[in-house]
């Protein structure tokens, strides 16, 4: 049988299938995976009409048509833009109304031999893999093969091998190193080519798995951007140079996933940002067993190829990946539920924490041995009282601790679990244990942005600002678009009395999301600068629907500090009425009384905060809010009680 063509030429353009690139007279053009697939089919059928139904059948899920229509129209529009073509006066792609499209230019096909035998045929069924062997596949063998290796893990290992091979090679060349001394890579969201938004969990799961696997490979030399930042580019059309600048990366890995009931096609390409050259590109067509599993033989063969690529010094890493235990069928659903939970957890509101908890609990119900879900549950409970003044820490912290300990019991090497334990110890004012756990988490996974983020906050609470900013810099490098990381960086600037820089940081966050609650502590920075009109304008413009008590406390504080006692008293009355109906965090009333200059009442509520173990007291040593109280012996005694003085 003749080999399929690997290069198609038309006009000044050259479409290279092996590297998945489009060139115009030697200049490489930017082309996303989905438009590439459409163009490939059109050039393969040049002169013939390709119906929309045929494109739907080949490139999109058979289950949906509305999403397909939008996706195809977008792809054709992007192709015409790249080819400088016109729908009204087409030179390359002609629209046949209500039928399909036709490539109307002459296309030259070139058949080139493959390089080596890297694309050798693989057995596509378990039965084929036993062909020529002395034993037939019994039912136990079939079941054993069906349980092995998730498609996400195998696909990740395949791509990791090629990627690490290139990055390892690139380090021995004379390439300029970034200021951090290590390369930075972003795994952009794998594009879901099914046309069915319900299949996003599959492509998103592959993205997450790639981030996790690459992040563990060589953290001393390779930093990988966190999921929360790269997901900003899902369905986006930002140019690569913009993405590289915003994320601070030298390399981008992008790809696509297309699957049906029993097959999956994964494409990926590694791109160097500075000149947008494609360093390598791969396409993998595999059979799926029981929807989400691949055959064990393919996994082992892939691991062997990676070993040969990386050399002996990385054999253990590859072996570790290849020998990971098989996951239960429910593990994939648990993983998807876990990702959904983290999405809501990152929003940092009372309602979103509750939604996150629901997803984490669903994940645990699907797979009771899935440790990350327990860590997510611990983190949600651990932060809730800090964002909901009606929820006492004594109610939620035992739940957080139990979930964190369960995560540790299931996987003691999980960085997320150690980070969860660290923040719980921090809220318990067990500062040494907290620091030990943060350090252990970072040692286990230097690319886990949340560990760096929360450790930076911990260092800020202790007044170790130089260390805090260094650690926060690592968190921001790994998760540059995270709103909560940016907001907490602003908080540390505020604690260190860099008010102008803090205001600029908070305003940057609010320009992206005006309702992001954590960034509204800019109000406190305004007060310290004497910018009372700005503080009052922020209060009047934004009122949190999830914590009315915090709003009235802020109002009393700002009006009190600005010399408007009547307005401050009205706000305090509202706050006290709320407290009588349902007890709020005592630290909330502390802020109101400090603003109104009533130190005795402030200390009375501080004592209640101490008794109830309020989350707010972790910042007692550094928060400028408490500056009017610092000279009082009662304040120094309280600092000693929470372990924040020698």
N, C-alpha and C positions, 0 to 999 in steps of 0.2 A: 504494500500500500504506500502511496506517495506521502511524504511528509507534508503537513500543513505549512502554508506560507508563514514566515515570521516577520516579514517586512512588506508593507504596502506603500506605494508611492502614488501621489496624485497631485497635479499642479506643482507648487513648490514644497509640498508637505511630504513628510515621511513618517509613517506610523510603525513603530517598532514594538511588536507584541511581546518579545522576550523580556524587554526592560520596561514595557508599558509606558513608552514615551512618545511624544509627538514633536517633530522638529519642523522648522520652516527655514530652509536653506542653511541648515547646520545650527540654527539657534533653537534651543529646547524651549518648548512652550509649557505653561502650566495647565494641566488638565486633570480634573478630579476623577476618581475611579468610575463613578456612574456614567458621566458623559463619555469616558473612554470606552466603556462596554458598548454603548449605543453606537459610537463611531466604528468600532471594530465590526459589528454586525453589518452596518451599512456598507463598509468597504468590501467586506467579504461577499456581499450580494450586489456589487456595483452594477448599475443598469437595470436592476430588478426592483420592483416595489416590495418593500418590507412593511407588512401591515402592522398596525398598532397591536392587533391580537398576537402576532408572532413575537413582537418585542415584549409584550406582557408575559407571554408564556416562557420566554427565554430568560428574562431579566428580573421579573417581579413575581411575587407570590401569586398563586392562582386564587387566593382567598379574597383579595381586595382589588378594586378597580379605580375607586376614587383617588386613593393615594398614588396609584400608578399614573393616572392621567396627569396629576400635578408634577410628579417626578419626571415623567417623560418630557412634558412641555418645558420644564426647567432645563433638562439635559440638552434638548435641541437648541434652546435659547443660548446656553453657554457655549455649545459647539459653534453656533453661528458667530458668536462673539470672538472666539479663538481663531476661527477660519476667516474672519472678516467677510462673512457671507451675509446675504439678505434674504428674508422670506419673500419679499415682493419681486426681487430680481435675483434669484438664486444662481450661484456659480457652482456650488458643490451639493447642497442638500435641498432637494425639491420636496415641497409638501404636497401630497395628494389628498385633497380635502376629504375628511371623514373616512379615509382609507389608511394612509400611512406615509412613508417617506421613501425617497429614492436618491441614491448617489448618482448624479448625472454627469460626473466628470470621469474621464478614463482613468482606470486604476491599474497599476502595474504591481504584480505580486512576485515576490522573490522568495525562493525556498533556500534557507541556509541550514547547514548541518548544526546540530546541537553541540554545545561545548561540553565534552566529557559525556558521562552517562548519569548526570545528576537528576534527570527527569525520567529515570527508569520506571517501568510499570510496577505498580504495587498490587498485591492481591486485594480485590475489592470485596470479597466475602470471606467468611470464616472457612467455608468449604474449599474455596480456591487456595487458601493459605495452607491447607493440608494436602493439596495435590502433589502427587509424586512421593508422598511419605508412606511409611509402612503402616501407619495407624489411621483409622477413620475418626472423624470428629464425633465423639459421643456427646450425650446431652450435658454431662458435667463440664466437658471442655467448652461446649458452646456457651454455657452459662458463665463460665470463668472468663471467657473472652468478652462476653457482653458487659461484664462488670468493670472491665479495665479501662482506665484512662479516659478522662473527660476530653471532649473535643477542644475545650478552651486550653487545657494544659498542654495537650499535644501540639496544637497550633502554636502556642506560646513558645514551646521548646524549639520547634522548627525555626520560627522567626528569630528567636534569641540566638540560636547558633550562628545564623548568617550575620546578624547584627554585631554580636560580640566579636566574631571573627574579623569583621571590618574595623571595629573600634580598637581591637587589640593591634591590628596592623597599622592603624592610623597613628598610634602612640609612638611607634618607632620611626615614623617619618618626622620631618622637621616642620610640624604644624604648630602655629601659635597656640599656647594654652590660655584658657580664660584666667582671670585674676584669682579665682578660687582654687586653681590648681587642678581642677577636674572638669571633664566634659559634662555638658548638660544636654539632656535629651527630653523631648516631649513626645509622648504617644498620643496623637490626636484621636478623637473618637472614631472608631471604625464605623464606616458608613453602612447602614442597613439598606441593602439593595433589594429587599423583598417587596418594598412598597407598603408593607404592613407595619404600622407603628407598634402593634402589639408584639412584634419580634425585636424591638429595640433592646429588650433585656439581654438578648443573645449577643448582639454586637457590642453593647455596653459591657457585658460580662467579659468578653474577649479583651476589650480595652483595659478593664480593671486588672485582669489576670496578667496582661503584658506589663502593665505598670508595676505590679507586685513582683513578678519574676525578674524583670530587668533591674528593679531597685535593689534586689538582694544579690545580684551577681557580683558586682565589683564596686561597692559604695565609695571606696577610697578614690576611685578614678572616674566613676560615672554617677552623676546625679540625675534622678528622674522626676519630672514635674508631677505633682499630686493630681489626683482625679478631679478634685473640686475646681482646679484652674483649667485643665484641658477641656472640661465639659462646657466651658463657655463658648467653645468653637464648634459645638455640635450643630449641624445644619447651617453653619456659617459659611461665608465665602471670602473670608479675610485672606489677603495675600500672605505668602509665607514669610516675606521679610517683616511684615507687621507682626505676625505671630512670633517670629523669632525675637523681635525687639521687646514685645510685651512680656514674653516668658523668660527672656534671657537665656536662650538655648542656642547651641551650635548645630544641633541635628533635630530632625523631625521624622517620626515614623508615622505614616498614614496608610490606611488600607480600607478594605471593604469586606463584607460578609454577605454571601447569598446562600440560602439554604431552602430545601424543601423537606418532604417527609423523610427522605433517606439519603440525602446528599448535602454536602456543604462545599462551597468554593470560597477560599480565603485568599485575598490578594493583599500584598503589602509592599511598600517601597520606602527606602531610607533616603532622606534628602538632606544635603548639606545646605544650611540656610544662607550662608554668605553669597553663594553664587547659584543656589537652587539647582545644583547638579544632582541627578539621581545616582546614588552610589551603588545601589542594587535594587532589584525588583523581583518578586516571586509571585507565582500563582499556584495554589494547592487545591486540587480536586480530590475529595475523599468521600468514601462511603460512611454513613452514620449507622451505628448499630443501636437499636432501641432509641432513636432520635438524638441522643446526646453522647454516645460513646463511640470511640474508635477502637480498632483492633490493637491488641497488645503488640503484635509483631511490628506494626508501623511505628509505634512509640519507641520500641527498642532500636529499630533501624535508624530512626531519627536521632536518638541519643548517640548512637555510634558515629553518625556523620558529624555531629557537633564535637565529639571527642577528637575526631581527626582534624577538624577545623581549628580547635583551640589548642591542641597539643597536650602533652602529658601534665603540664602544671595545672590544668583546669579539669582534669578527669574526675576528681572527686565531686566538683560542683555538678557536672553533668550526671554523674551517677546518682547524686542526691535527687536531682530532678526526675530522673528516669525511674527511680525506685520509690517515689512517693506512693503511699497506699491508695488503693482504689477508693473512690468516693461512693457513698450510697446514692441511689437515684434521687432521693429527696434533697441531697446536698446542693444540687444546682438551684432548686427552688428556694432553699434557705439562703443561698448566696445572693440571689436576686432580691429577696425580701430584705436582707441585710443592707444592700446598696440603697434601697429605697429608704430604709430607716436612717442611714447616714445623710441622705439628701435633706430630710426634714430636720434632723438634728443640727445641721449646719445653719439653719435659719434662725435659731436661738430665740424662739418665742414659746410661751406656755403651750399654745395649741400645737405648735410644731413638735415640741418635746413629747407631747401626748401621742401625736401621730407616729413619731419615731419609735416610741415604746411599743406601740401596737405592732409595728412592722417587725421589730426585734423579737417580740414574743411569738409572732407567727413563724419567724425563722426558726426559733427554738422548737416550736411545735413540729415543724417539718423535720428538723434534724437536731435532737437533744444534745448531740455531741459537737455542735458547731460553735467553737469557742469565740470567734469574733462577734457573734450575736450577743453573747453574754457581756462582752466588753462594751458593745454599743449600748446595751441596757444599763450597765454601770455608769457609763458616761452621761446618759440622759438623766438618770436619777441624781447623779453627782452634781449636775449643773442646775437642776430645776429650781432649787430654793433661791439661787442667786438671781433668777429671772422672774420669779413669782413670789412677791412679798407676802402672799397669803399662805405660803406653803412652808412650814417650819422645817429646818434641817433635820430635826430629830425624827421626822416622819419619813424622809426619803433616804437619808444616808445609810441606815441599816440595809435597805434594799440595794443600794449601790454597792455596798461592801459585799453582800452575799453574791451578787452577780459577778463582781470582779474576782472573787475567790473561786467561783465556779469556772470562770474562764481560765484562771491560772491552773486549776486542777486538770482541766482538759488539755491545756497546751502551755506549759511553763516557759516555752520559748517564744511566745507571742508578744511582740512589742506593745501591741494595743492593750493587752492585759496588764502589763507592768505600768503603762501610762495611766490606766484607770486606777490602779492601786495608788499611784503617786498622787493624783489629784484628791483622792479620798483621804490619804494621810495628811495632805496639805490642809484640807478643810477641817481636819481633826487637830490642826496645829502641831502635828508630829513632823517637824521640819526636816529632821535628819533622814527619817524613813522616806519621806517624799523625794528628797534629793537622790537618795540611793536608787529608788525605783525609776526616776527620770533618767538617770545615767545608765541604768541597766537597759531600759527601753531603747535608748539611742545606740547603745552598744549592739543590741540585737538587730536593729534596723535603722541605720543612719539616715535613711531616706524617708522615715516616717515623720512627716511635717508636724503633726499634732504633738509629738513628743518634744520637738524643739520649741514649738509654740508655747506649750504649757510650762516647760522648764524655764523659758525666758520670763514668763509671767511670775513664776516662783522666785526667780532671782531678783526681779523687780520688787516683789513684796519684801525681800530682805534688804533692799537698798543697794544691791550689787549691780549697779546700772551698767557698767562697762561690760560685764559678763552677760547681762540681760540683752543688751543691744546686739552683741555678737551672736547670741543664740537665736534671737528674733530674726537676725539677718539670714541665718540658715533656714529658718521656717519660711521666710518670705521668698527666698530663692527657690525652694521646693514647691511653694504654693503661692505664686506671685499675685494671683487674682482673687484670693480668698478674702472676703469681706471681714470675717472675724479675726483673721490674722492681722490684717491692716488696722482694724479697730483696736485690738489689744496692743499693737505697736504704738498707736496713739495714746493709749492709757499709760504705757511705760514712759513715754515722753512727758505726759502730764505729771506722773509721779515724780519724775526727775526735774520738775519745774521748768521744762522747756515748753512753755505755753504756746508760743507762736507756732512752733513745729507741730505740736499736738493739734492745734486748731486746723492747720493745713491738712494734717492727716485725716482728721475726722470729716472735714468738708469733702475730701476726696472720696471717702466711703459714701457719704450721703449723696454725692452727685451720681453715684451708681445705683443706690437704693435709698431713697429719702426716708423709708420706714424702718431701716435697719437699726434696731433699738440700741445696741451697744455703742454705736457712733454718736448717739445723742448725749453722751456724757461730755460732749463738747460744751454743753451748758455750764458745767463746772469750770472749764477752762476760760470761758467768757467771763465768769464771775471773778476769777483770779486776776484777769486782765482789766477788770473794771468795765467790760463791754456789756453793760446791763441791757441796753436796747436790743442787742443781738440775742442775749439769753432769753429775754422776755418774748421776742419774736419767735424764737424756736419753740418755746413752751406753748404759745398761742397757736402756732401753725401745726404742731404735731402733738397729739395726745394718744398714748398707747392704749389700745383697746383691751390689752391683756393684763394690765396692771395699773388700775386707776389710782391706787395708793401712791405709787411712785410718782405719778404726775402731780398729785397734790403736795407731796413732800418737796419735790423740785420747785413747785410754784412758791411755797412758803419760804424755802431757802433763798431763792433768787430775789423775791420782793423784800425779804428781810434784809439781805445783804445790800440791796440797792436803796435802802432807806425809805421804804414804803410799807410801814407797819400795818396799816389797815388792810391792804390787800393780802399781806402775809398772814394776818390773823384769820381772815376769811378762809384761806386755803388750809390753815391748820385746823380750823373747825371741821372742814370737810374730811380731813384725814382722821381726826379723832372719832368722828361719827362712823367712818368705815371701820376703824379699829374696834369700836364697840359692837358692830354687827358681826365682824369676823376678824380674828386677831391677825395682824399683819406683822411682818418682820420688824422687831423693835428698832433695828438700825435705820429703818425708814424714818421713824420719828426723830431719831438722833439728828439727821440732816436738817429737818425742819427747825428744831430748837437751836441748833448751831447758827443757822441763818438768822434767827430772831434774837440771837445774843443771850439766850437763857441757858447758861452753862450748867446750872444745877439739874435742870430737867434733862439736858443732854446727857449728863453723867448717869442719871437714873435710868435712862433708856439704854445707855451703853452697858450698864450692869446687867440689864435684862437680856441684851444681845449676847453677853458673855455666858449667862446661864443657859440660854437656848442655843448656844453654839452657832451663832449667826455666821453665814458665809461671808458677810461683808467685813468681818474683823480681820480677814487675812491681809487686807491692805492697810491695817491700822498704823503701821510704822511709817508709811510713805505717803499716804493720801493727803493732799493739801486740804481736803475738807476738814480734817481734824486739827489743823494748825492753831486755831484759837484756843484749843484745849491743852496743847503740848506742855506748857509750863506748869500745869497743875499736877501736884504729886499723885492725884488719883489716876491721871492718865499714865504716868510712868509705872504705877503699880499694875494697871491693866496690861500694858505692854509686856511686863514680866510674866503675867499670868498666861498670856498666849504664846510665850516663848520667843518673843521678838527682840529681846535684849539679852546681853550676856549674863 
